[in-house]
Amino acid sequence: MNWTKAAIFGASGGIGDALVRALAADGVAVLAGSRRGDVPQLPGVTPFTFDLTDEASIAAAVAPWKESPPDLVFVTTGVLTLKDGTGPERSLKQLSGEAMSEILLLNAVGPAMIAKHVLPLFPRNAPASFAALSARVGSIADNRIGGWHSYRASKAALNMLIRNFAIEMCRTHKQAVIAGLHPGTVDTPLSQPFQSNLPAGQLTPADESARNLLAVLQKLGPEDSGNVFDWKGDRIPE
């Protein structure tokens, strides 16, 4: 589908920034959201602020869109390593309830609150897309090596929420698409601590990743809603 207005939550991050630039270059009006408003300053781009951990701020950001809602909402927020340096756990011994709660809040609860407030704005009789950045490691069926407990669990939770939202929306919004997208390993601050041992060719520039994700999303129809796809368009098992 061809979108006319997009809302990017997390527009100051590597992939979010690249998505804003790609959509604006295609003539799409972009609502670019971040915590501090530090988003690309481009023609057709309107900044807004929100706090992923504060539902009231999300509701306040979305409220003005009621009369002219976006037909694409992309949630690009997420965390792999916390601000204090706590990274993915490699064993049970490293589990921390506090860290796990924070990762689940940022990777699953926050996107769910965004969905709660934006999905009802979608038109009932026209196409619209909601996407959230997920990860292959959130797949239970694809898990072969374990580890990264909190991150895996948070992305698995996000994937379940995506499925739930798709089932609920299909009852009233027949043309809506709700999907998770796995971007692969992208050259952003999130992946920087884990780039050193990557095989050649496995690190994707953010601008290329944005184009890949948009190309996949454009090809998805209502029959694909509720699933997670990688940057090549292949469906990731649950």
C-alpha positions as CSV (number, residue, x, y, z in Angstrom):
1,M,0.0,0.0,0.0
2,N,1.0,3.6,-0.4
3,W,0.9,5.6,2.9
4,T,0.1,9.3,3.1
5,K,0.8,10.0,6.8
6,A,3.1,8.0,9.1
7,A,3.9,8.2,12.8
8,I,7.3,7.0,13.9
9,F,7.7,6.3,17.7
10,G,11.4,6.3,18.4
11,A,12.4,8.7,15.6
12,S,15.7,9.6,17.3
13,G,17.1,6.1,17.2
14,G,19.1,4.7,14.3
15,I,16.3,2.8,12.5
16,G,13.6,5.3,13.5
17,D,15.7,8.2,12.1
18,A,16.3,6.4,8.9
19,L,12.6,5.6,8.5
20,V,11.6,9.2,9.0
21,R,14.1,10.2,6.3
22,A,13.0,7.5,3.9
23,L,9.3,8.2,4.2
24,A,9.8,12.0,4.0
25,A,11.9,11.5,0.8
26,D,8.9,9.6,-0.6
27,G,6.6,12.5,0.1
28,V,4.9,10.9,3.1
29,A,3.9,13.3,5.9
30,V,5.7,12.1,9.0
31,L,4.9,12.6,12.7
32,A,8.3,11.9,14.3
33,G,8.2,11.1,18.0
34,S,11.0,10.9,20.6
35,R,11.5,11.7,24.2
36,R,13.2,15.0,23.7
37,G,12.1,16.0,20.2
38,D,15.5,15.4,18.7
39,V,14.3,14.1,15.3
40,P,15.3,14.9,11.7
41,Q,14.3,18.5,10.8
42,L,13.0,18.0,7.3
43,P,10.1,19.3,5.1
44,G,7.0,17.4,5.9
45,V,8.3,16.1,9.3
46,T,6.4,17.2,12.4
47,P,8.1,16.4,15.7
48,F,6.2,15.2,18.8
49,T,7.3,14.1,22.2
50,F,6.4,11.1,24.3
51,D,7.7,8.9,27.1
52,L,7.5,5.2,26.5
53,T,7.2,4.5,30.2
54,D,4.3,7.0,30.7
55,E,1.0,6.1,29.2
56,A,-0.4,9.5,29.8
57,S,2.3,11.1,27.6
58,I,1.5,8.6,24.8
59,A,-2.2,9.4,25.1
60,A,-1.5,13.2,25.0
61,A,0.7,12.8,21.9
62,V,-1.9,10.8,20.0
63,A,-4.9,12.9,21.0
64,P,-4.5,15.6,18.3
65,W,-4.4,12.9,15.5
66,K,-8.0,11.9,15.9
67,E,-9.3,14.1,13.1
68,S,-6.5,13.1,10.7
69,P,-4.8,9.9,11.9
70,P,-1.8,8.3,10.3
71,D,-2.2,5.3,8.1
72,L,1.2,3.9,9.1
73,V,2.4,3.7,12.7
74,F,5.9,2.3,13.3
75,V,7.2,1.6,16.8
76,T,11.0,1.5,16.6
77,T,11.7,1.8,20.3
78,G,13.5,-1.0,22.2
79,V,16.4,-1.8,24.4
80,L,19.0,-4.6,24.4
81,T,21.5,-3.1,27.0
82,L,20.2,-0.9,29.8
83,K,21.7,2.5,30.6
84,D,23.7,1.1,33.5
85,G,25.4,-1.4,31.2
86,T,23.3,-4.4,32.0
87,G,23.3,-6.5,28.9
88,P,21.7,-9.7,27.7
89,E,22.1,-12.5,30.3
90,R,24.1,-15.5,29.2
91,S,23.1,-17.6,32.2
92,L,20.5,-18.0,34.9
93,K,23.0,-16.6,37.4
94,Q,22.9,-13.2,35.8
95,L,19.1,-12.8,36.0
96,S,17.9,-9.7,37.9
97,G,14.2,-9.1,38.5
98,E,14.7,-5.4,38.4
99,A,16.5,-5.5,35.0
100,M,14.0,-8.0,33.6
101,S,11.1,-5.8,34.6
102,E,12.7,-2.7,32.9
103,I,13.4,-4.6,29.7
104,L,9.9,-6.0,29.6
105,L,8.5,-2.5,30.2
106,L,10.5,-1.0,27.3
107,N,10.2,-3.8,24.8
108,A,6.7,-5.0,25.4
109,V,4.6,-2.8,27.7
110,G,5.6,0.5,26.0
111,P,4.7,-0.6,22.5
112,A,1.4,-2.1,23.8
113,M,0.4,1.3,25.3
114,I,1.2,2.9,21.9
115,A,-1.0,0.3,20.2
116,K,-3.8,0.9,22.7
117,H,-4.0,4.6,21.8
118,V,-3.3,4.5,18.0
119,L,-5.0,1.4,16.7
120,P,-8.6,2.8,17.4
121,L,-7.7,5.8,15.2
122,F,-7.3,3.6,12.1
123,P,-10.1,3.9,9.5
124,R,-12.5,1.0,9.6
125,N,-12.9,0.8,5.8
126,A,-9.4,1.6,4.5
127,P,-5.9,0.1,4.6
128,A,-3.6,1.0,7.5
129,S,-0.4,-0.5,8.9
130,F,1.0,-0.9,12.4
131,A,4.5,-2.3,12.8
132,A,6.8,-2.8,15.7
133,L,10.4,-3.8,15.7
134,S,10.7,-7.3,16.9
135,A,13.6,-9.8,16.8
136,R,14.2,-13.4,15.6
137,V,15.3,-14.3,19.1
138,G,11.8,-13.7,20.3
139,S,10.7,-16.9,18.4
140,I,10.2,-19.9,20.7
141,A,10.4,-22.3,17.9
142,D,13.6,-20.9,16.5
143,N,15.4,-20.8,19.9
144,R,18.3,-23.2,19.7
145,I,21.0,-21.8,22.0
146,G,19.1,-20.1,24.9
147,G,20.5,-17.2,26.8
148,W,19.5,-13.5,26.5
149,H,16.7,-14.4,28.8
150,S,15.0,-11.0,29.4
151,Y,15.4,-9.8,25.8
152,R,14.1,-13.0,24.3
153,A,11.1,-13.0,26.8
154,S,10.3,-9.3,26.0
155,K,10.3,-9.9,22.3
156,A,8.2,-13.1,22.7
157,A,5.8,-11.1,24.7
158,L,5.7,-8.4,22.0
159,N,5.0,-11.0,19.4
160,M,2.1,-12.4,21.3
161,L,0.7,-8.9,21.8
162,I,1.0,-8.3,18.0
163,R,-1.0,-11.5,17.4
164,N,-3.6,-10.5,20.0
165,F,-4.0,-7.0,18.5
166,A,-4.4,-8.4,15.0
167,I,-7.1,-10.8,16.1
168,E,-9.0,-8.0,17.8
169,M,-8.6,-5.5,15.0
170,C,-9.7,-7.9,12.2
171,R,-13.2,-7.9,13.7
172,T,-13.7,-4.2,13.0
173,H,-10.8,-3.1,10.7
174,K,-10.8,-5.7,7.9
175,Q,-8.0,-4.0,6.0
176,A,-5.6,-3.3,8.8
177,V,-2.2,-5.0,9.1
178,I,-0.5,-5.4,12.4
179,A,3.0,-7.0,12.2
180,G,6.3,-7.4,13.9
181,L,9.4,-6.8,11.8
182,H,12.9,-8.2,12.4
183,P,15.5,-5.9,10.9
184,G,18.5,-8.1,11.2
185,T,21.7,-6.7,12.7
186,V,21.7,-3.0,11.9
187,D,24.6,-0.5,12.5
188,T,23.0,1.4,15.4
189,P,24.1,2.0,19.0
190,L,21.8,-0.9,20.1
191,S,23.9,-3.4,18.2
192,Q,27.3,-1.8,18.6
193,P,28.5,-3.9,21.6
194,F,27.8,-7.1,19.5
195,Q,29.3,-6.1,16.1
196,S,32.9,-7.3,16.6
197,N,32.4,-11.0,15.7
198,L,29.9,-10.6,12.9
199,P,30.7,-12.2,9.6
200,A,31.3,-9.9,6.7
201,G,28.1,-8.6,5.2
202,Q,25.9,-9.2,8.2
203,L,25.8,-5.6,9.4
204,T,23.2,-3.5,7.6
205,P,23.4,0.3,7.4
206,A,20.4,2.0,9.0
207,D,19.2,3.6,5.8
208,E,19.3,0.3,3.9
209,S,17.5,-1.4,6.8
210,A,14.7,1.2,6.8
211,R,14.1,0.6,3.0
212,N,14.1,-3.1,3.6
213,L,11.5,-2.9,6.3
214,L,9.2,-0.6,4.4
215,A,9.4,-2.8,1.3
216,V,8.3,-5.8,3.4
217,L,5.5,-3.9,5.1
218,Q,4.2,-2.6,1.8
219,K,3.7,-6.2,0.6
220,L,1.8,-7.4,3.6
221,G,-2.0,-7.8,3.5
222,P,-4.6,-8.4,6.1
223,E,-4.0,-12.2,5.7
224,D,-0.5,-11.6,7.1
225,S,-1.6,-9.6,10.1
226,G,-0.5,-10.9,13.5
227,N,2.8,-12.4,12.3
228,V,6.4,-11.5,12.4
229,F,8.6,-11.1,9.3
230,D,12.3,-10.6,8.8
231,W,13.9,-7.9,6.6
232,K,13.7,-10.2,3.6
233,G,10.0,-10.8,4.0
234,D,10.2,-14.3,5.4
235,R,7.8,-15.2,8.2
236,I,9.5,-16.0,11.5
237,P,8.0,-19.0,13.4
238,E,6.3,-18.4,16.7
